[in-house]
Amino acid sequence: MDYLILFTIGFIAAITPGPDVFYVLRQGLCKSFSAAMWATAGILTGNILYLSLVGFGLGMIGKNLYFQAIVGLFGSLYLFRIAYLIYNDKPHIEKSCDKLEGLQIYRQGLLLNLSNPKAMLFFAVVVTPFLSKSLFLSLFTLFIAIASAFIFVGFISSKLNITPKVLNIINKISAILFFGFAVSLLIGAYRAFSLILN
């Protein structure tokens, strides 16, 4: 059940309108499913790097109560802010198509992902509550969720005409889920602080 929750959070986070998902969306709308998959491959390569760094760091200090309390507190504030920004965002779709192909799309997707180091913070925040389970399985579940989301977006965008109205609905649902997860992190931080004080 815990891993299903983690998968859901990762999937919803990945399809929430942002630079990465818009890049995959644009490749699907402008070109083809294949172009969207090149973009996805580049973005996922960046995610593997971030998840590896998160896994290495959390593996060393993740079980520390002080760490869990601080990450829970600041992580919840971070997610509350993301929920607020997503809820109030007015998405638009940029359809101006470029002439990039194959490895060029992959490279641009990778650079786009690596230019957003906040992704590493997000992964750390999302994975931390699941550290009592297996860290490797938590990171793997998160990666599969993200990969599934981008493949889904690439497939849908190459077959359908995605409208800003649909993206706005996705925003609202995502904001509510992020808000709920932020509350859950805050409760986890409170428990960790309670254990420290006792």
C-alpha positions in Angstrom: 0.0 0.0 0.0 2.8 2.4 0.9 4.5 1.9 -2.5 1.2 2.4 -4.3 0.9 5.8 -2.5 4.5 6.6 -3.5 3.8 5.6 -7.1 0.6 7.8 -7.2 2.5 10.8 -5.8 5.3 10.3 -8.3 3.0 9.9 -11.3 0.9 12.9 -10.4 4.0 15.0 -9.8 5.4 14.1 -13.2 2.3 15.0 -15.1 1.8 18.3 -13.3 2.5 21.0 -15.9 6.1 22.1 -15.7 9.2 22.4 -18.0 9.8 18.7 -18.4 6.3 17.6 -19.1 5.7 20.5 -21.4 8.8 19.5 -23.4 7.5 15.9 -23.8 4.0 17.3 -24.6 5.3 19.6 -27.2 7.3 16.9 -28.9 4.2 14.6 -29.0 2.0 17.4 -30.3 4.5 18.7 -32.9 6.0 15.5 -34.1 5.3 12.0 -33.0 5.3 9.5 -30.1 8.8 8.6 -31.1 10.0 12.2 -30.6 8.2 12.4 -27.2 10.0 9.2 -26.2 13.4 10.7 -27.1 12.5 13.6 -24.9 11.4 11.3 -22.1 14.6 9.3 -22.3 16.7 12.5 -21.8 14.6 13.6 -18.8 14.7 10.2 -17.2 18.5 10.1 -17.6 18.6 13.3 -15.5 16.1 11.8 -13.0 18.4 8.7 -12.6 21.2 11.0 -11.6 19.1 12.9 -9.1 17.6 9.7 -7.6 21.1 8.2 -7.3 22.3 11.3 -5.4 19.2 11.3 -3.2 19.6 7.6 -2.5 23.2 8.0 -1.6 22.5 10.9 0.8 19.4 9.4 2.4 21.1 6.0 2.7 23.7 7.7 4.9 21.6 10.0 7.1 18.0 9.2 6.3 17.1 7.3 9.5 18.3 10.1 11.8 15.3 11.5 13.7 16.6 15.1 13.5 17.0 14.7 9.7 13.4 13.3 9.4 12.0 16.1 11.5 13.8 18.9 9.6 13.1 17.4 6.1 9.5 16.8 7.1 9.0 20.3 8.3 10.7 22.1 5.5 9.5 19.6 2.9 5.9 20.1 3.9 6.4 23.9 3.6 7.9 23.3 0.2 5.0 21.2 -0.9 2.4 23.6 0.4 4.1 26.3 -1.7 4.1 24.0 -4.8 0.4 23.2 -4.2 -0.4 26.9 -4.0 1.6 27.8 -7.2 0.1 24.9 -9.2 -3.4 25.7 -8.1 -3.1 29.3 -9.2 -1.1 28.6 -12.4 -2.8 29.3 -15.8 -1.3 26.8 -18.1 -0.7 27.4 -21.8 0.7 25.1 -24.5 3.5 26.3 -26.7 3.2 24.6 -30.0 6.1 26.2 -31.9 7.9 23.2 -33.3 11.6 22.9 -33.7 13.6 20.9 -36.2 15.4 18.7 -33.6 15.5 14.9 -34.1 16.5 11.8 -32.1 19.6 12.4 -30.1 19.2 16.2 -30.3 15.8 15.9 -28.6 17.3 13.5 -26.0 20.2 15.9 -25.3 17.8 18.9 -24.9 15.5 16.9 -22.6 18.5 15.9 -20.4 19.8 19.5 -20.2 16.3 20.8 -19.4 16.0 18.3 -16.5 19.5 18.9 -15.2 18.9 22.6 -15.1 16.2 22.1 -12.4 18.1 21.0 -9.3 14.9 21.5 -7.3 13.9 18.0 -8.6 16.5 16.5 -6.3 14.9 18.3 -3.3 11.5 17.1 -4.4 12.7 13.5 -4.6 14.3 13.7 -1.2 11.1 15.1 0.3 8.8 12.5 -1.3 11.0 9.5 -0.5 11.9 10.4 3.2 8.6 9.2 4.7 9.1 5.8 3.2 12.6 5.2 4.6 11.3 2.7 7.2 10.8 0.5 4.2 13.4 -0.2 1.5 15.2 2.9 0.2 16.1 1.1 -3.1 12.5 -0.1 -3.6 11.2 3.4 -2.8 13.5 5.1 -5.3 12.7 2.4 -7.9 9.0 2.9 -7.4 9.3 6.6 -7.8 11.3 6.2 -11.0 8.8 3.8 -12.5 6.0 6.2 -11.6 7.8 9.1 -13.3 8.7 7.0 -16.4 5.0 5.8 -16.6 3.8 9.4 -16.4 6.1 10.7 -19.2 5.3 7.7 -21.5 1.6 8.3 -20.8 1.9 12.1 -21.6 4.0 11.3 -24.8 1.4 8.8 -26.0 -1.7 11.0 -25.3 -0.1 14.1 -26.8 0.8 12.3 -30.0 -2.8 11.0 -30.3 -5.0 13.8 -28.9 -5.2 17.6 -28.9 -4.4 18.6 -25.3 -6.1 21.9 -24.3 -5.2 24.4 -21.6 -8.5 23.6 -19.9 -7.5 19.9 -19.5 -4.1 21.0 -18.1 -5.9 23.4 -15.7 -8.0 20.4 -14.3 -4.7 18.4 -13.9 -3.3 21.4 -12.0 -6.2 21.6 -9.6 -6.1 17.8 -8.8 -2.3 17.9 -8.4 -2.5 20.8 -6.1 -5.0 19.0 -3.8 -2.8 15.9 -3.8 0.3 17.9 -3.0 -1.5 19.7 -0.2 -2.5 16.3 1.3 1.0 15.0 1.1 2.3 18.2 2.7 0.0 17.6 5.6 1.2 14.0 5.9 4.8 15.2 6.0 4.0 17.8 8.6 2.4 15.0 10.8 5.6 12.9 10.3 7.8 15.9 11.3 5.6 16.4 14.4 6.1 12.7 15.4 9.8 12.9 14.9 10.1 16.1 17.0 8.0 14.4 19.7 10.4 11.4 19.8 13.4 13.7 20.0 11.8 15.6 22.9 10.9 12.5 24.9 
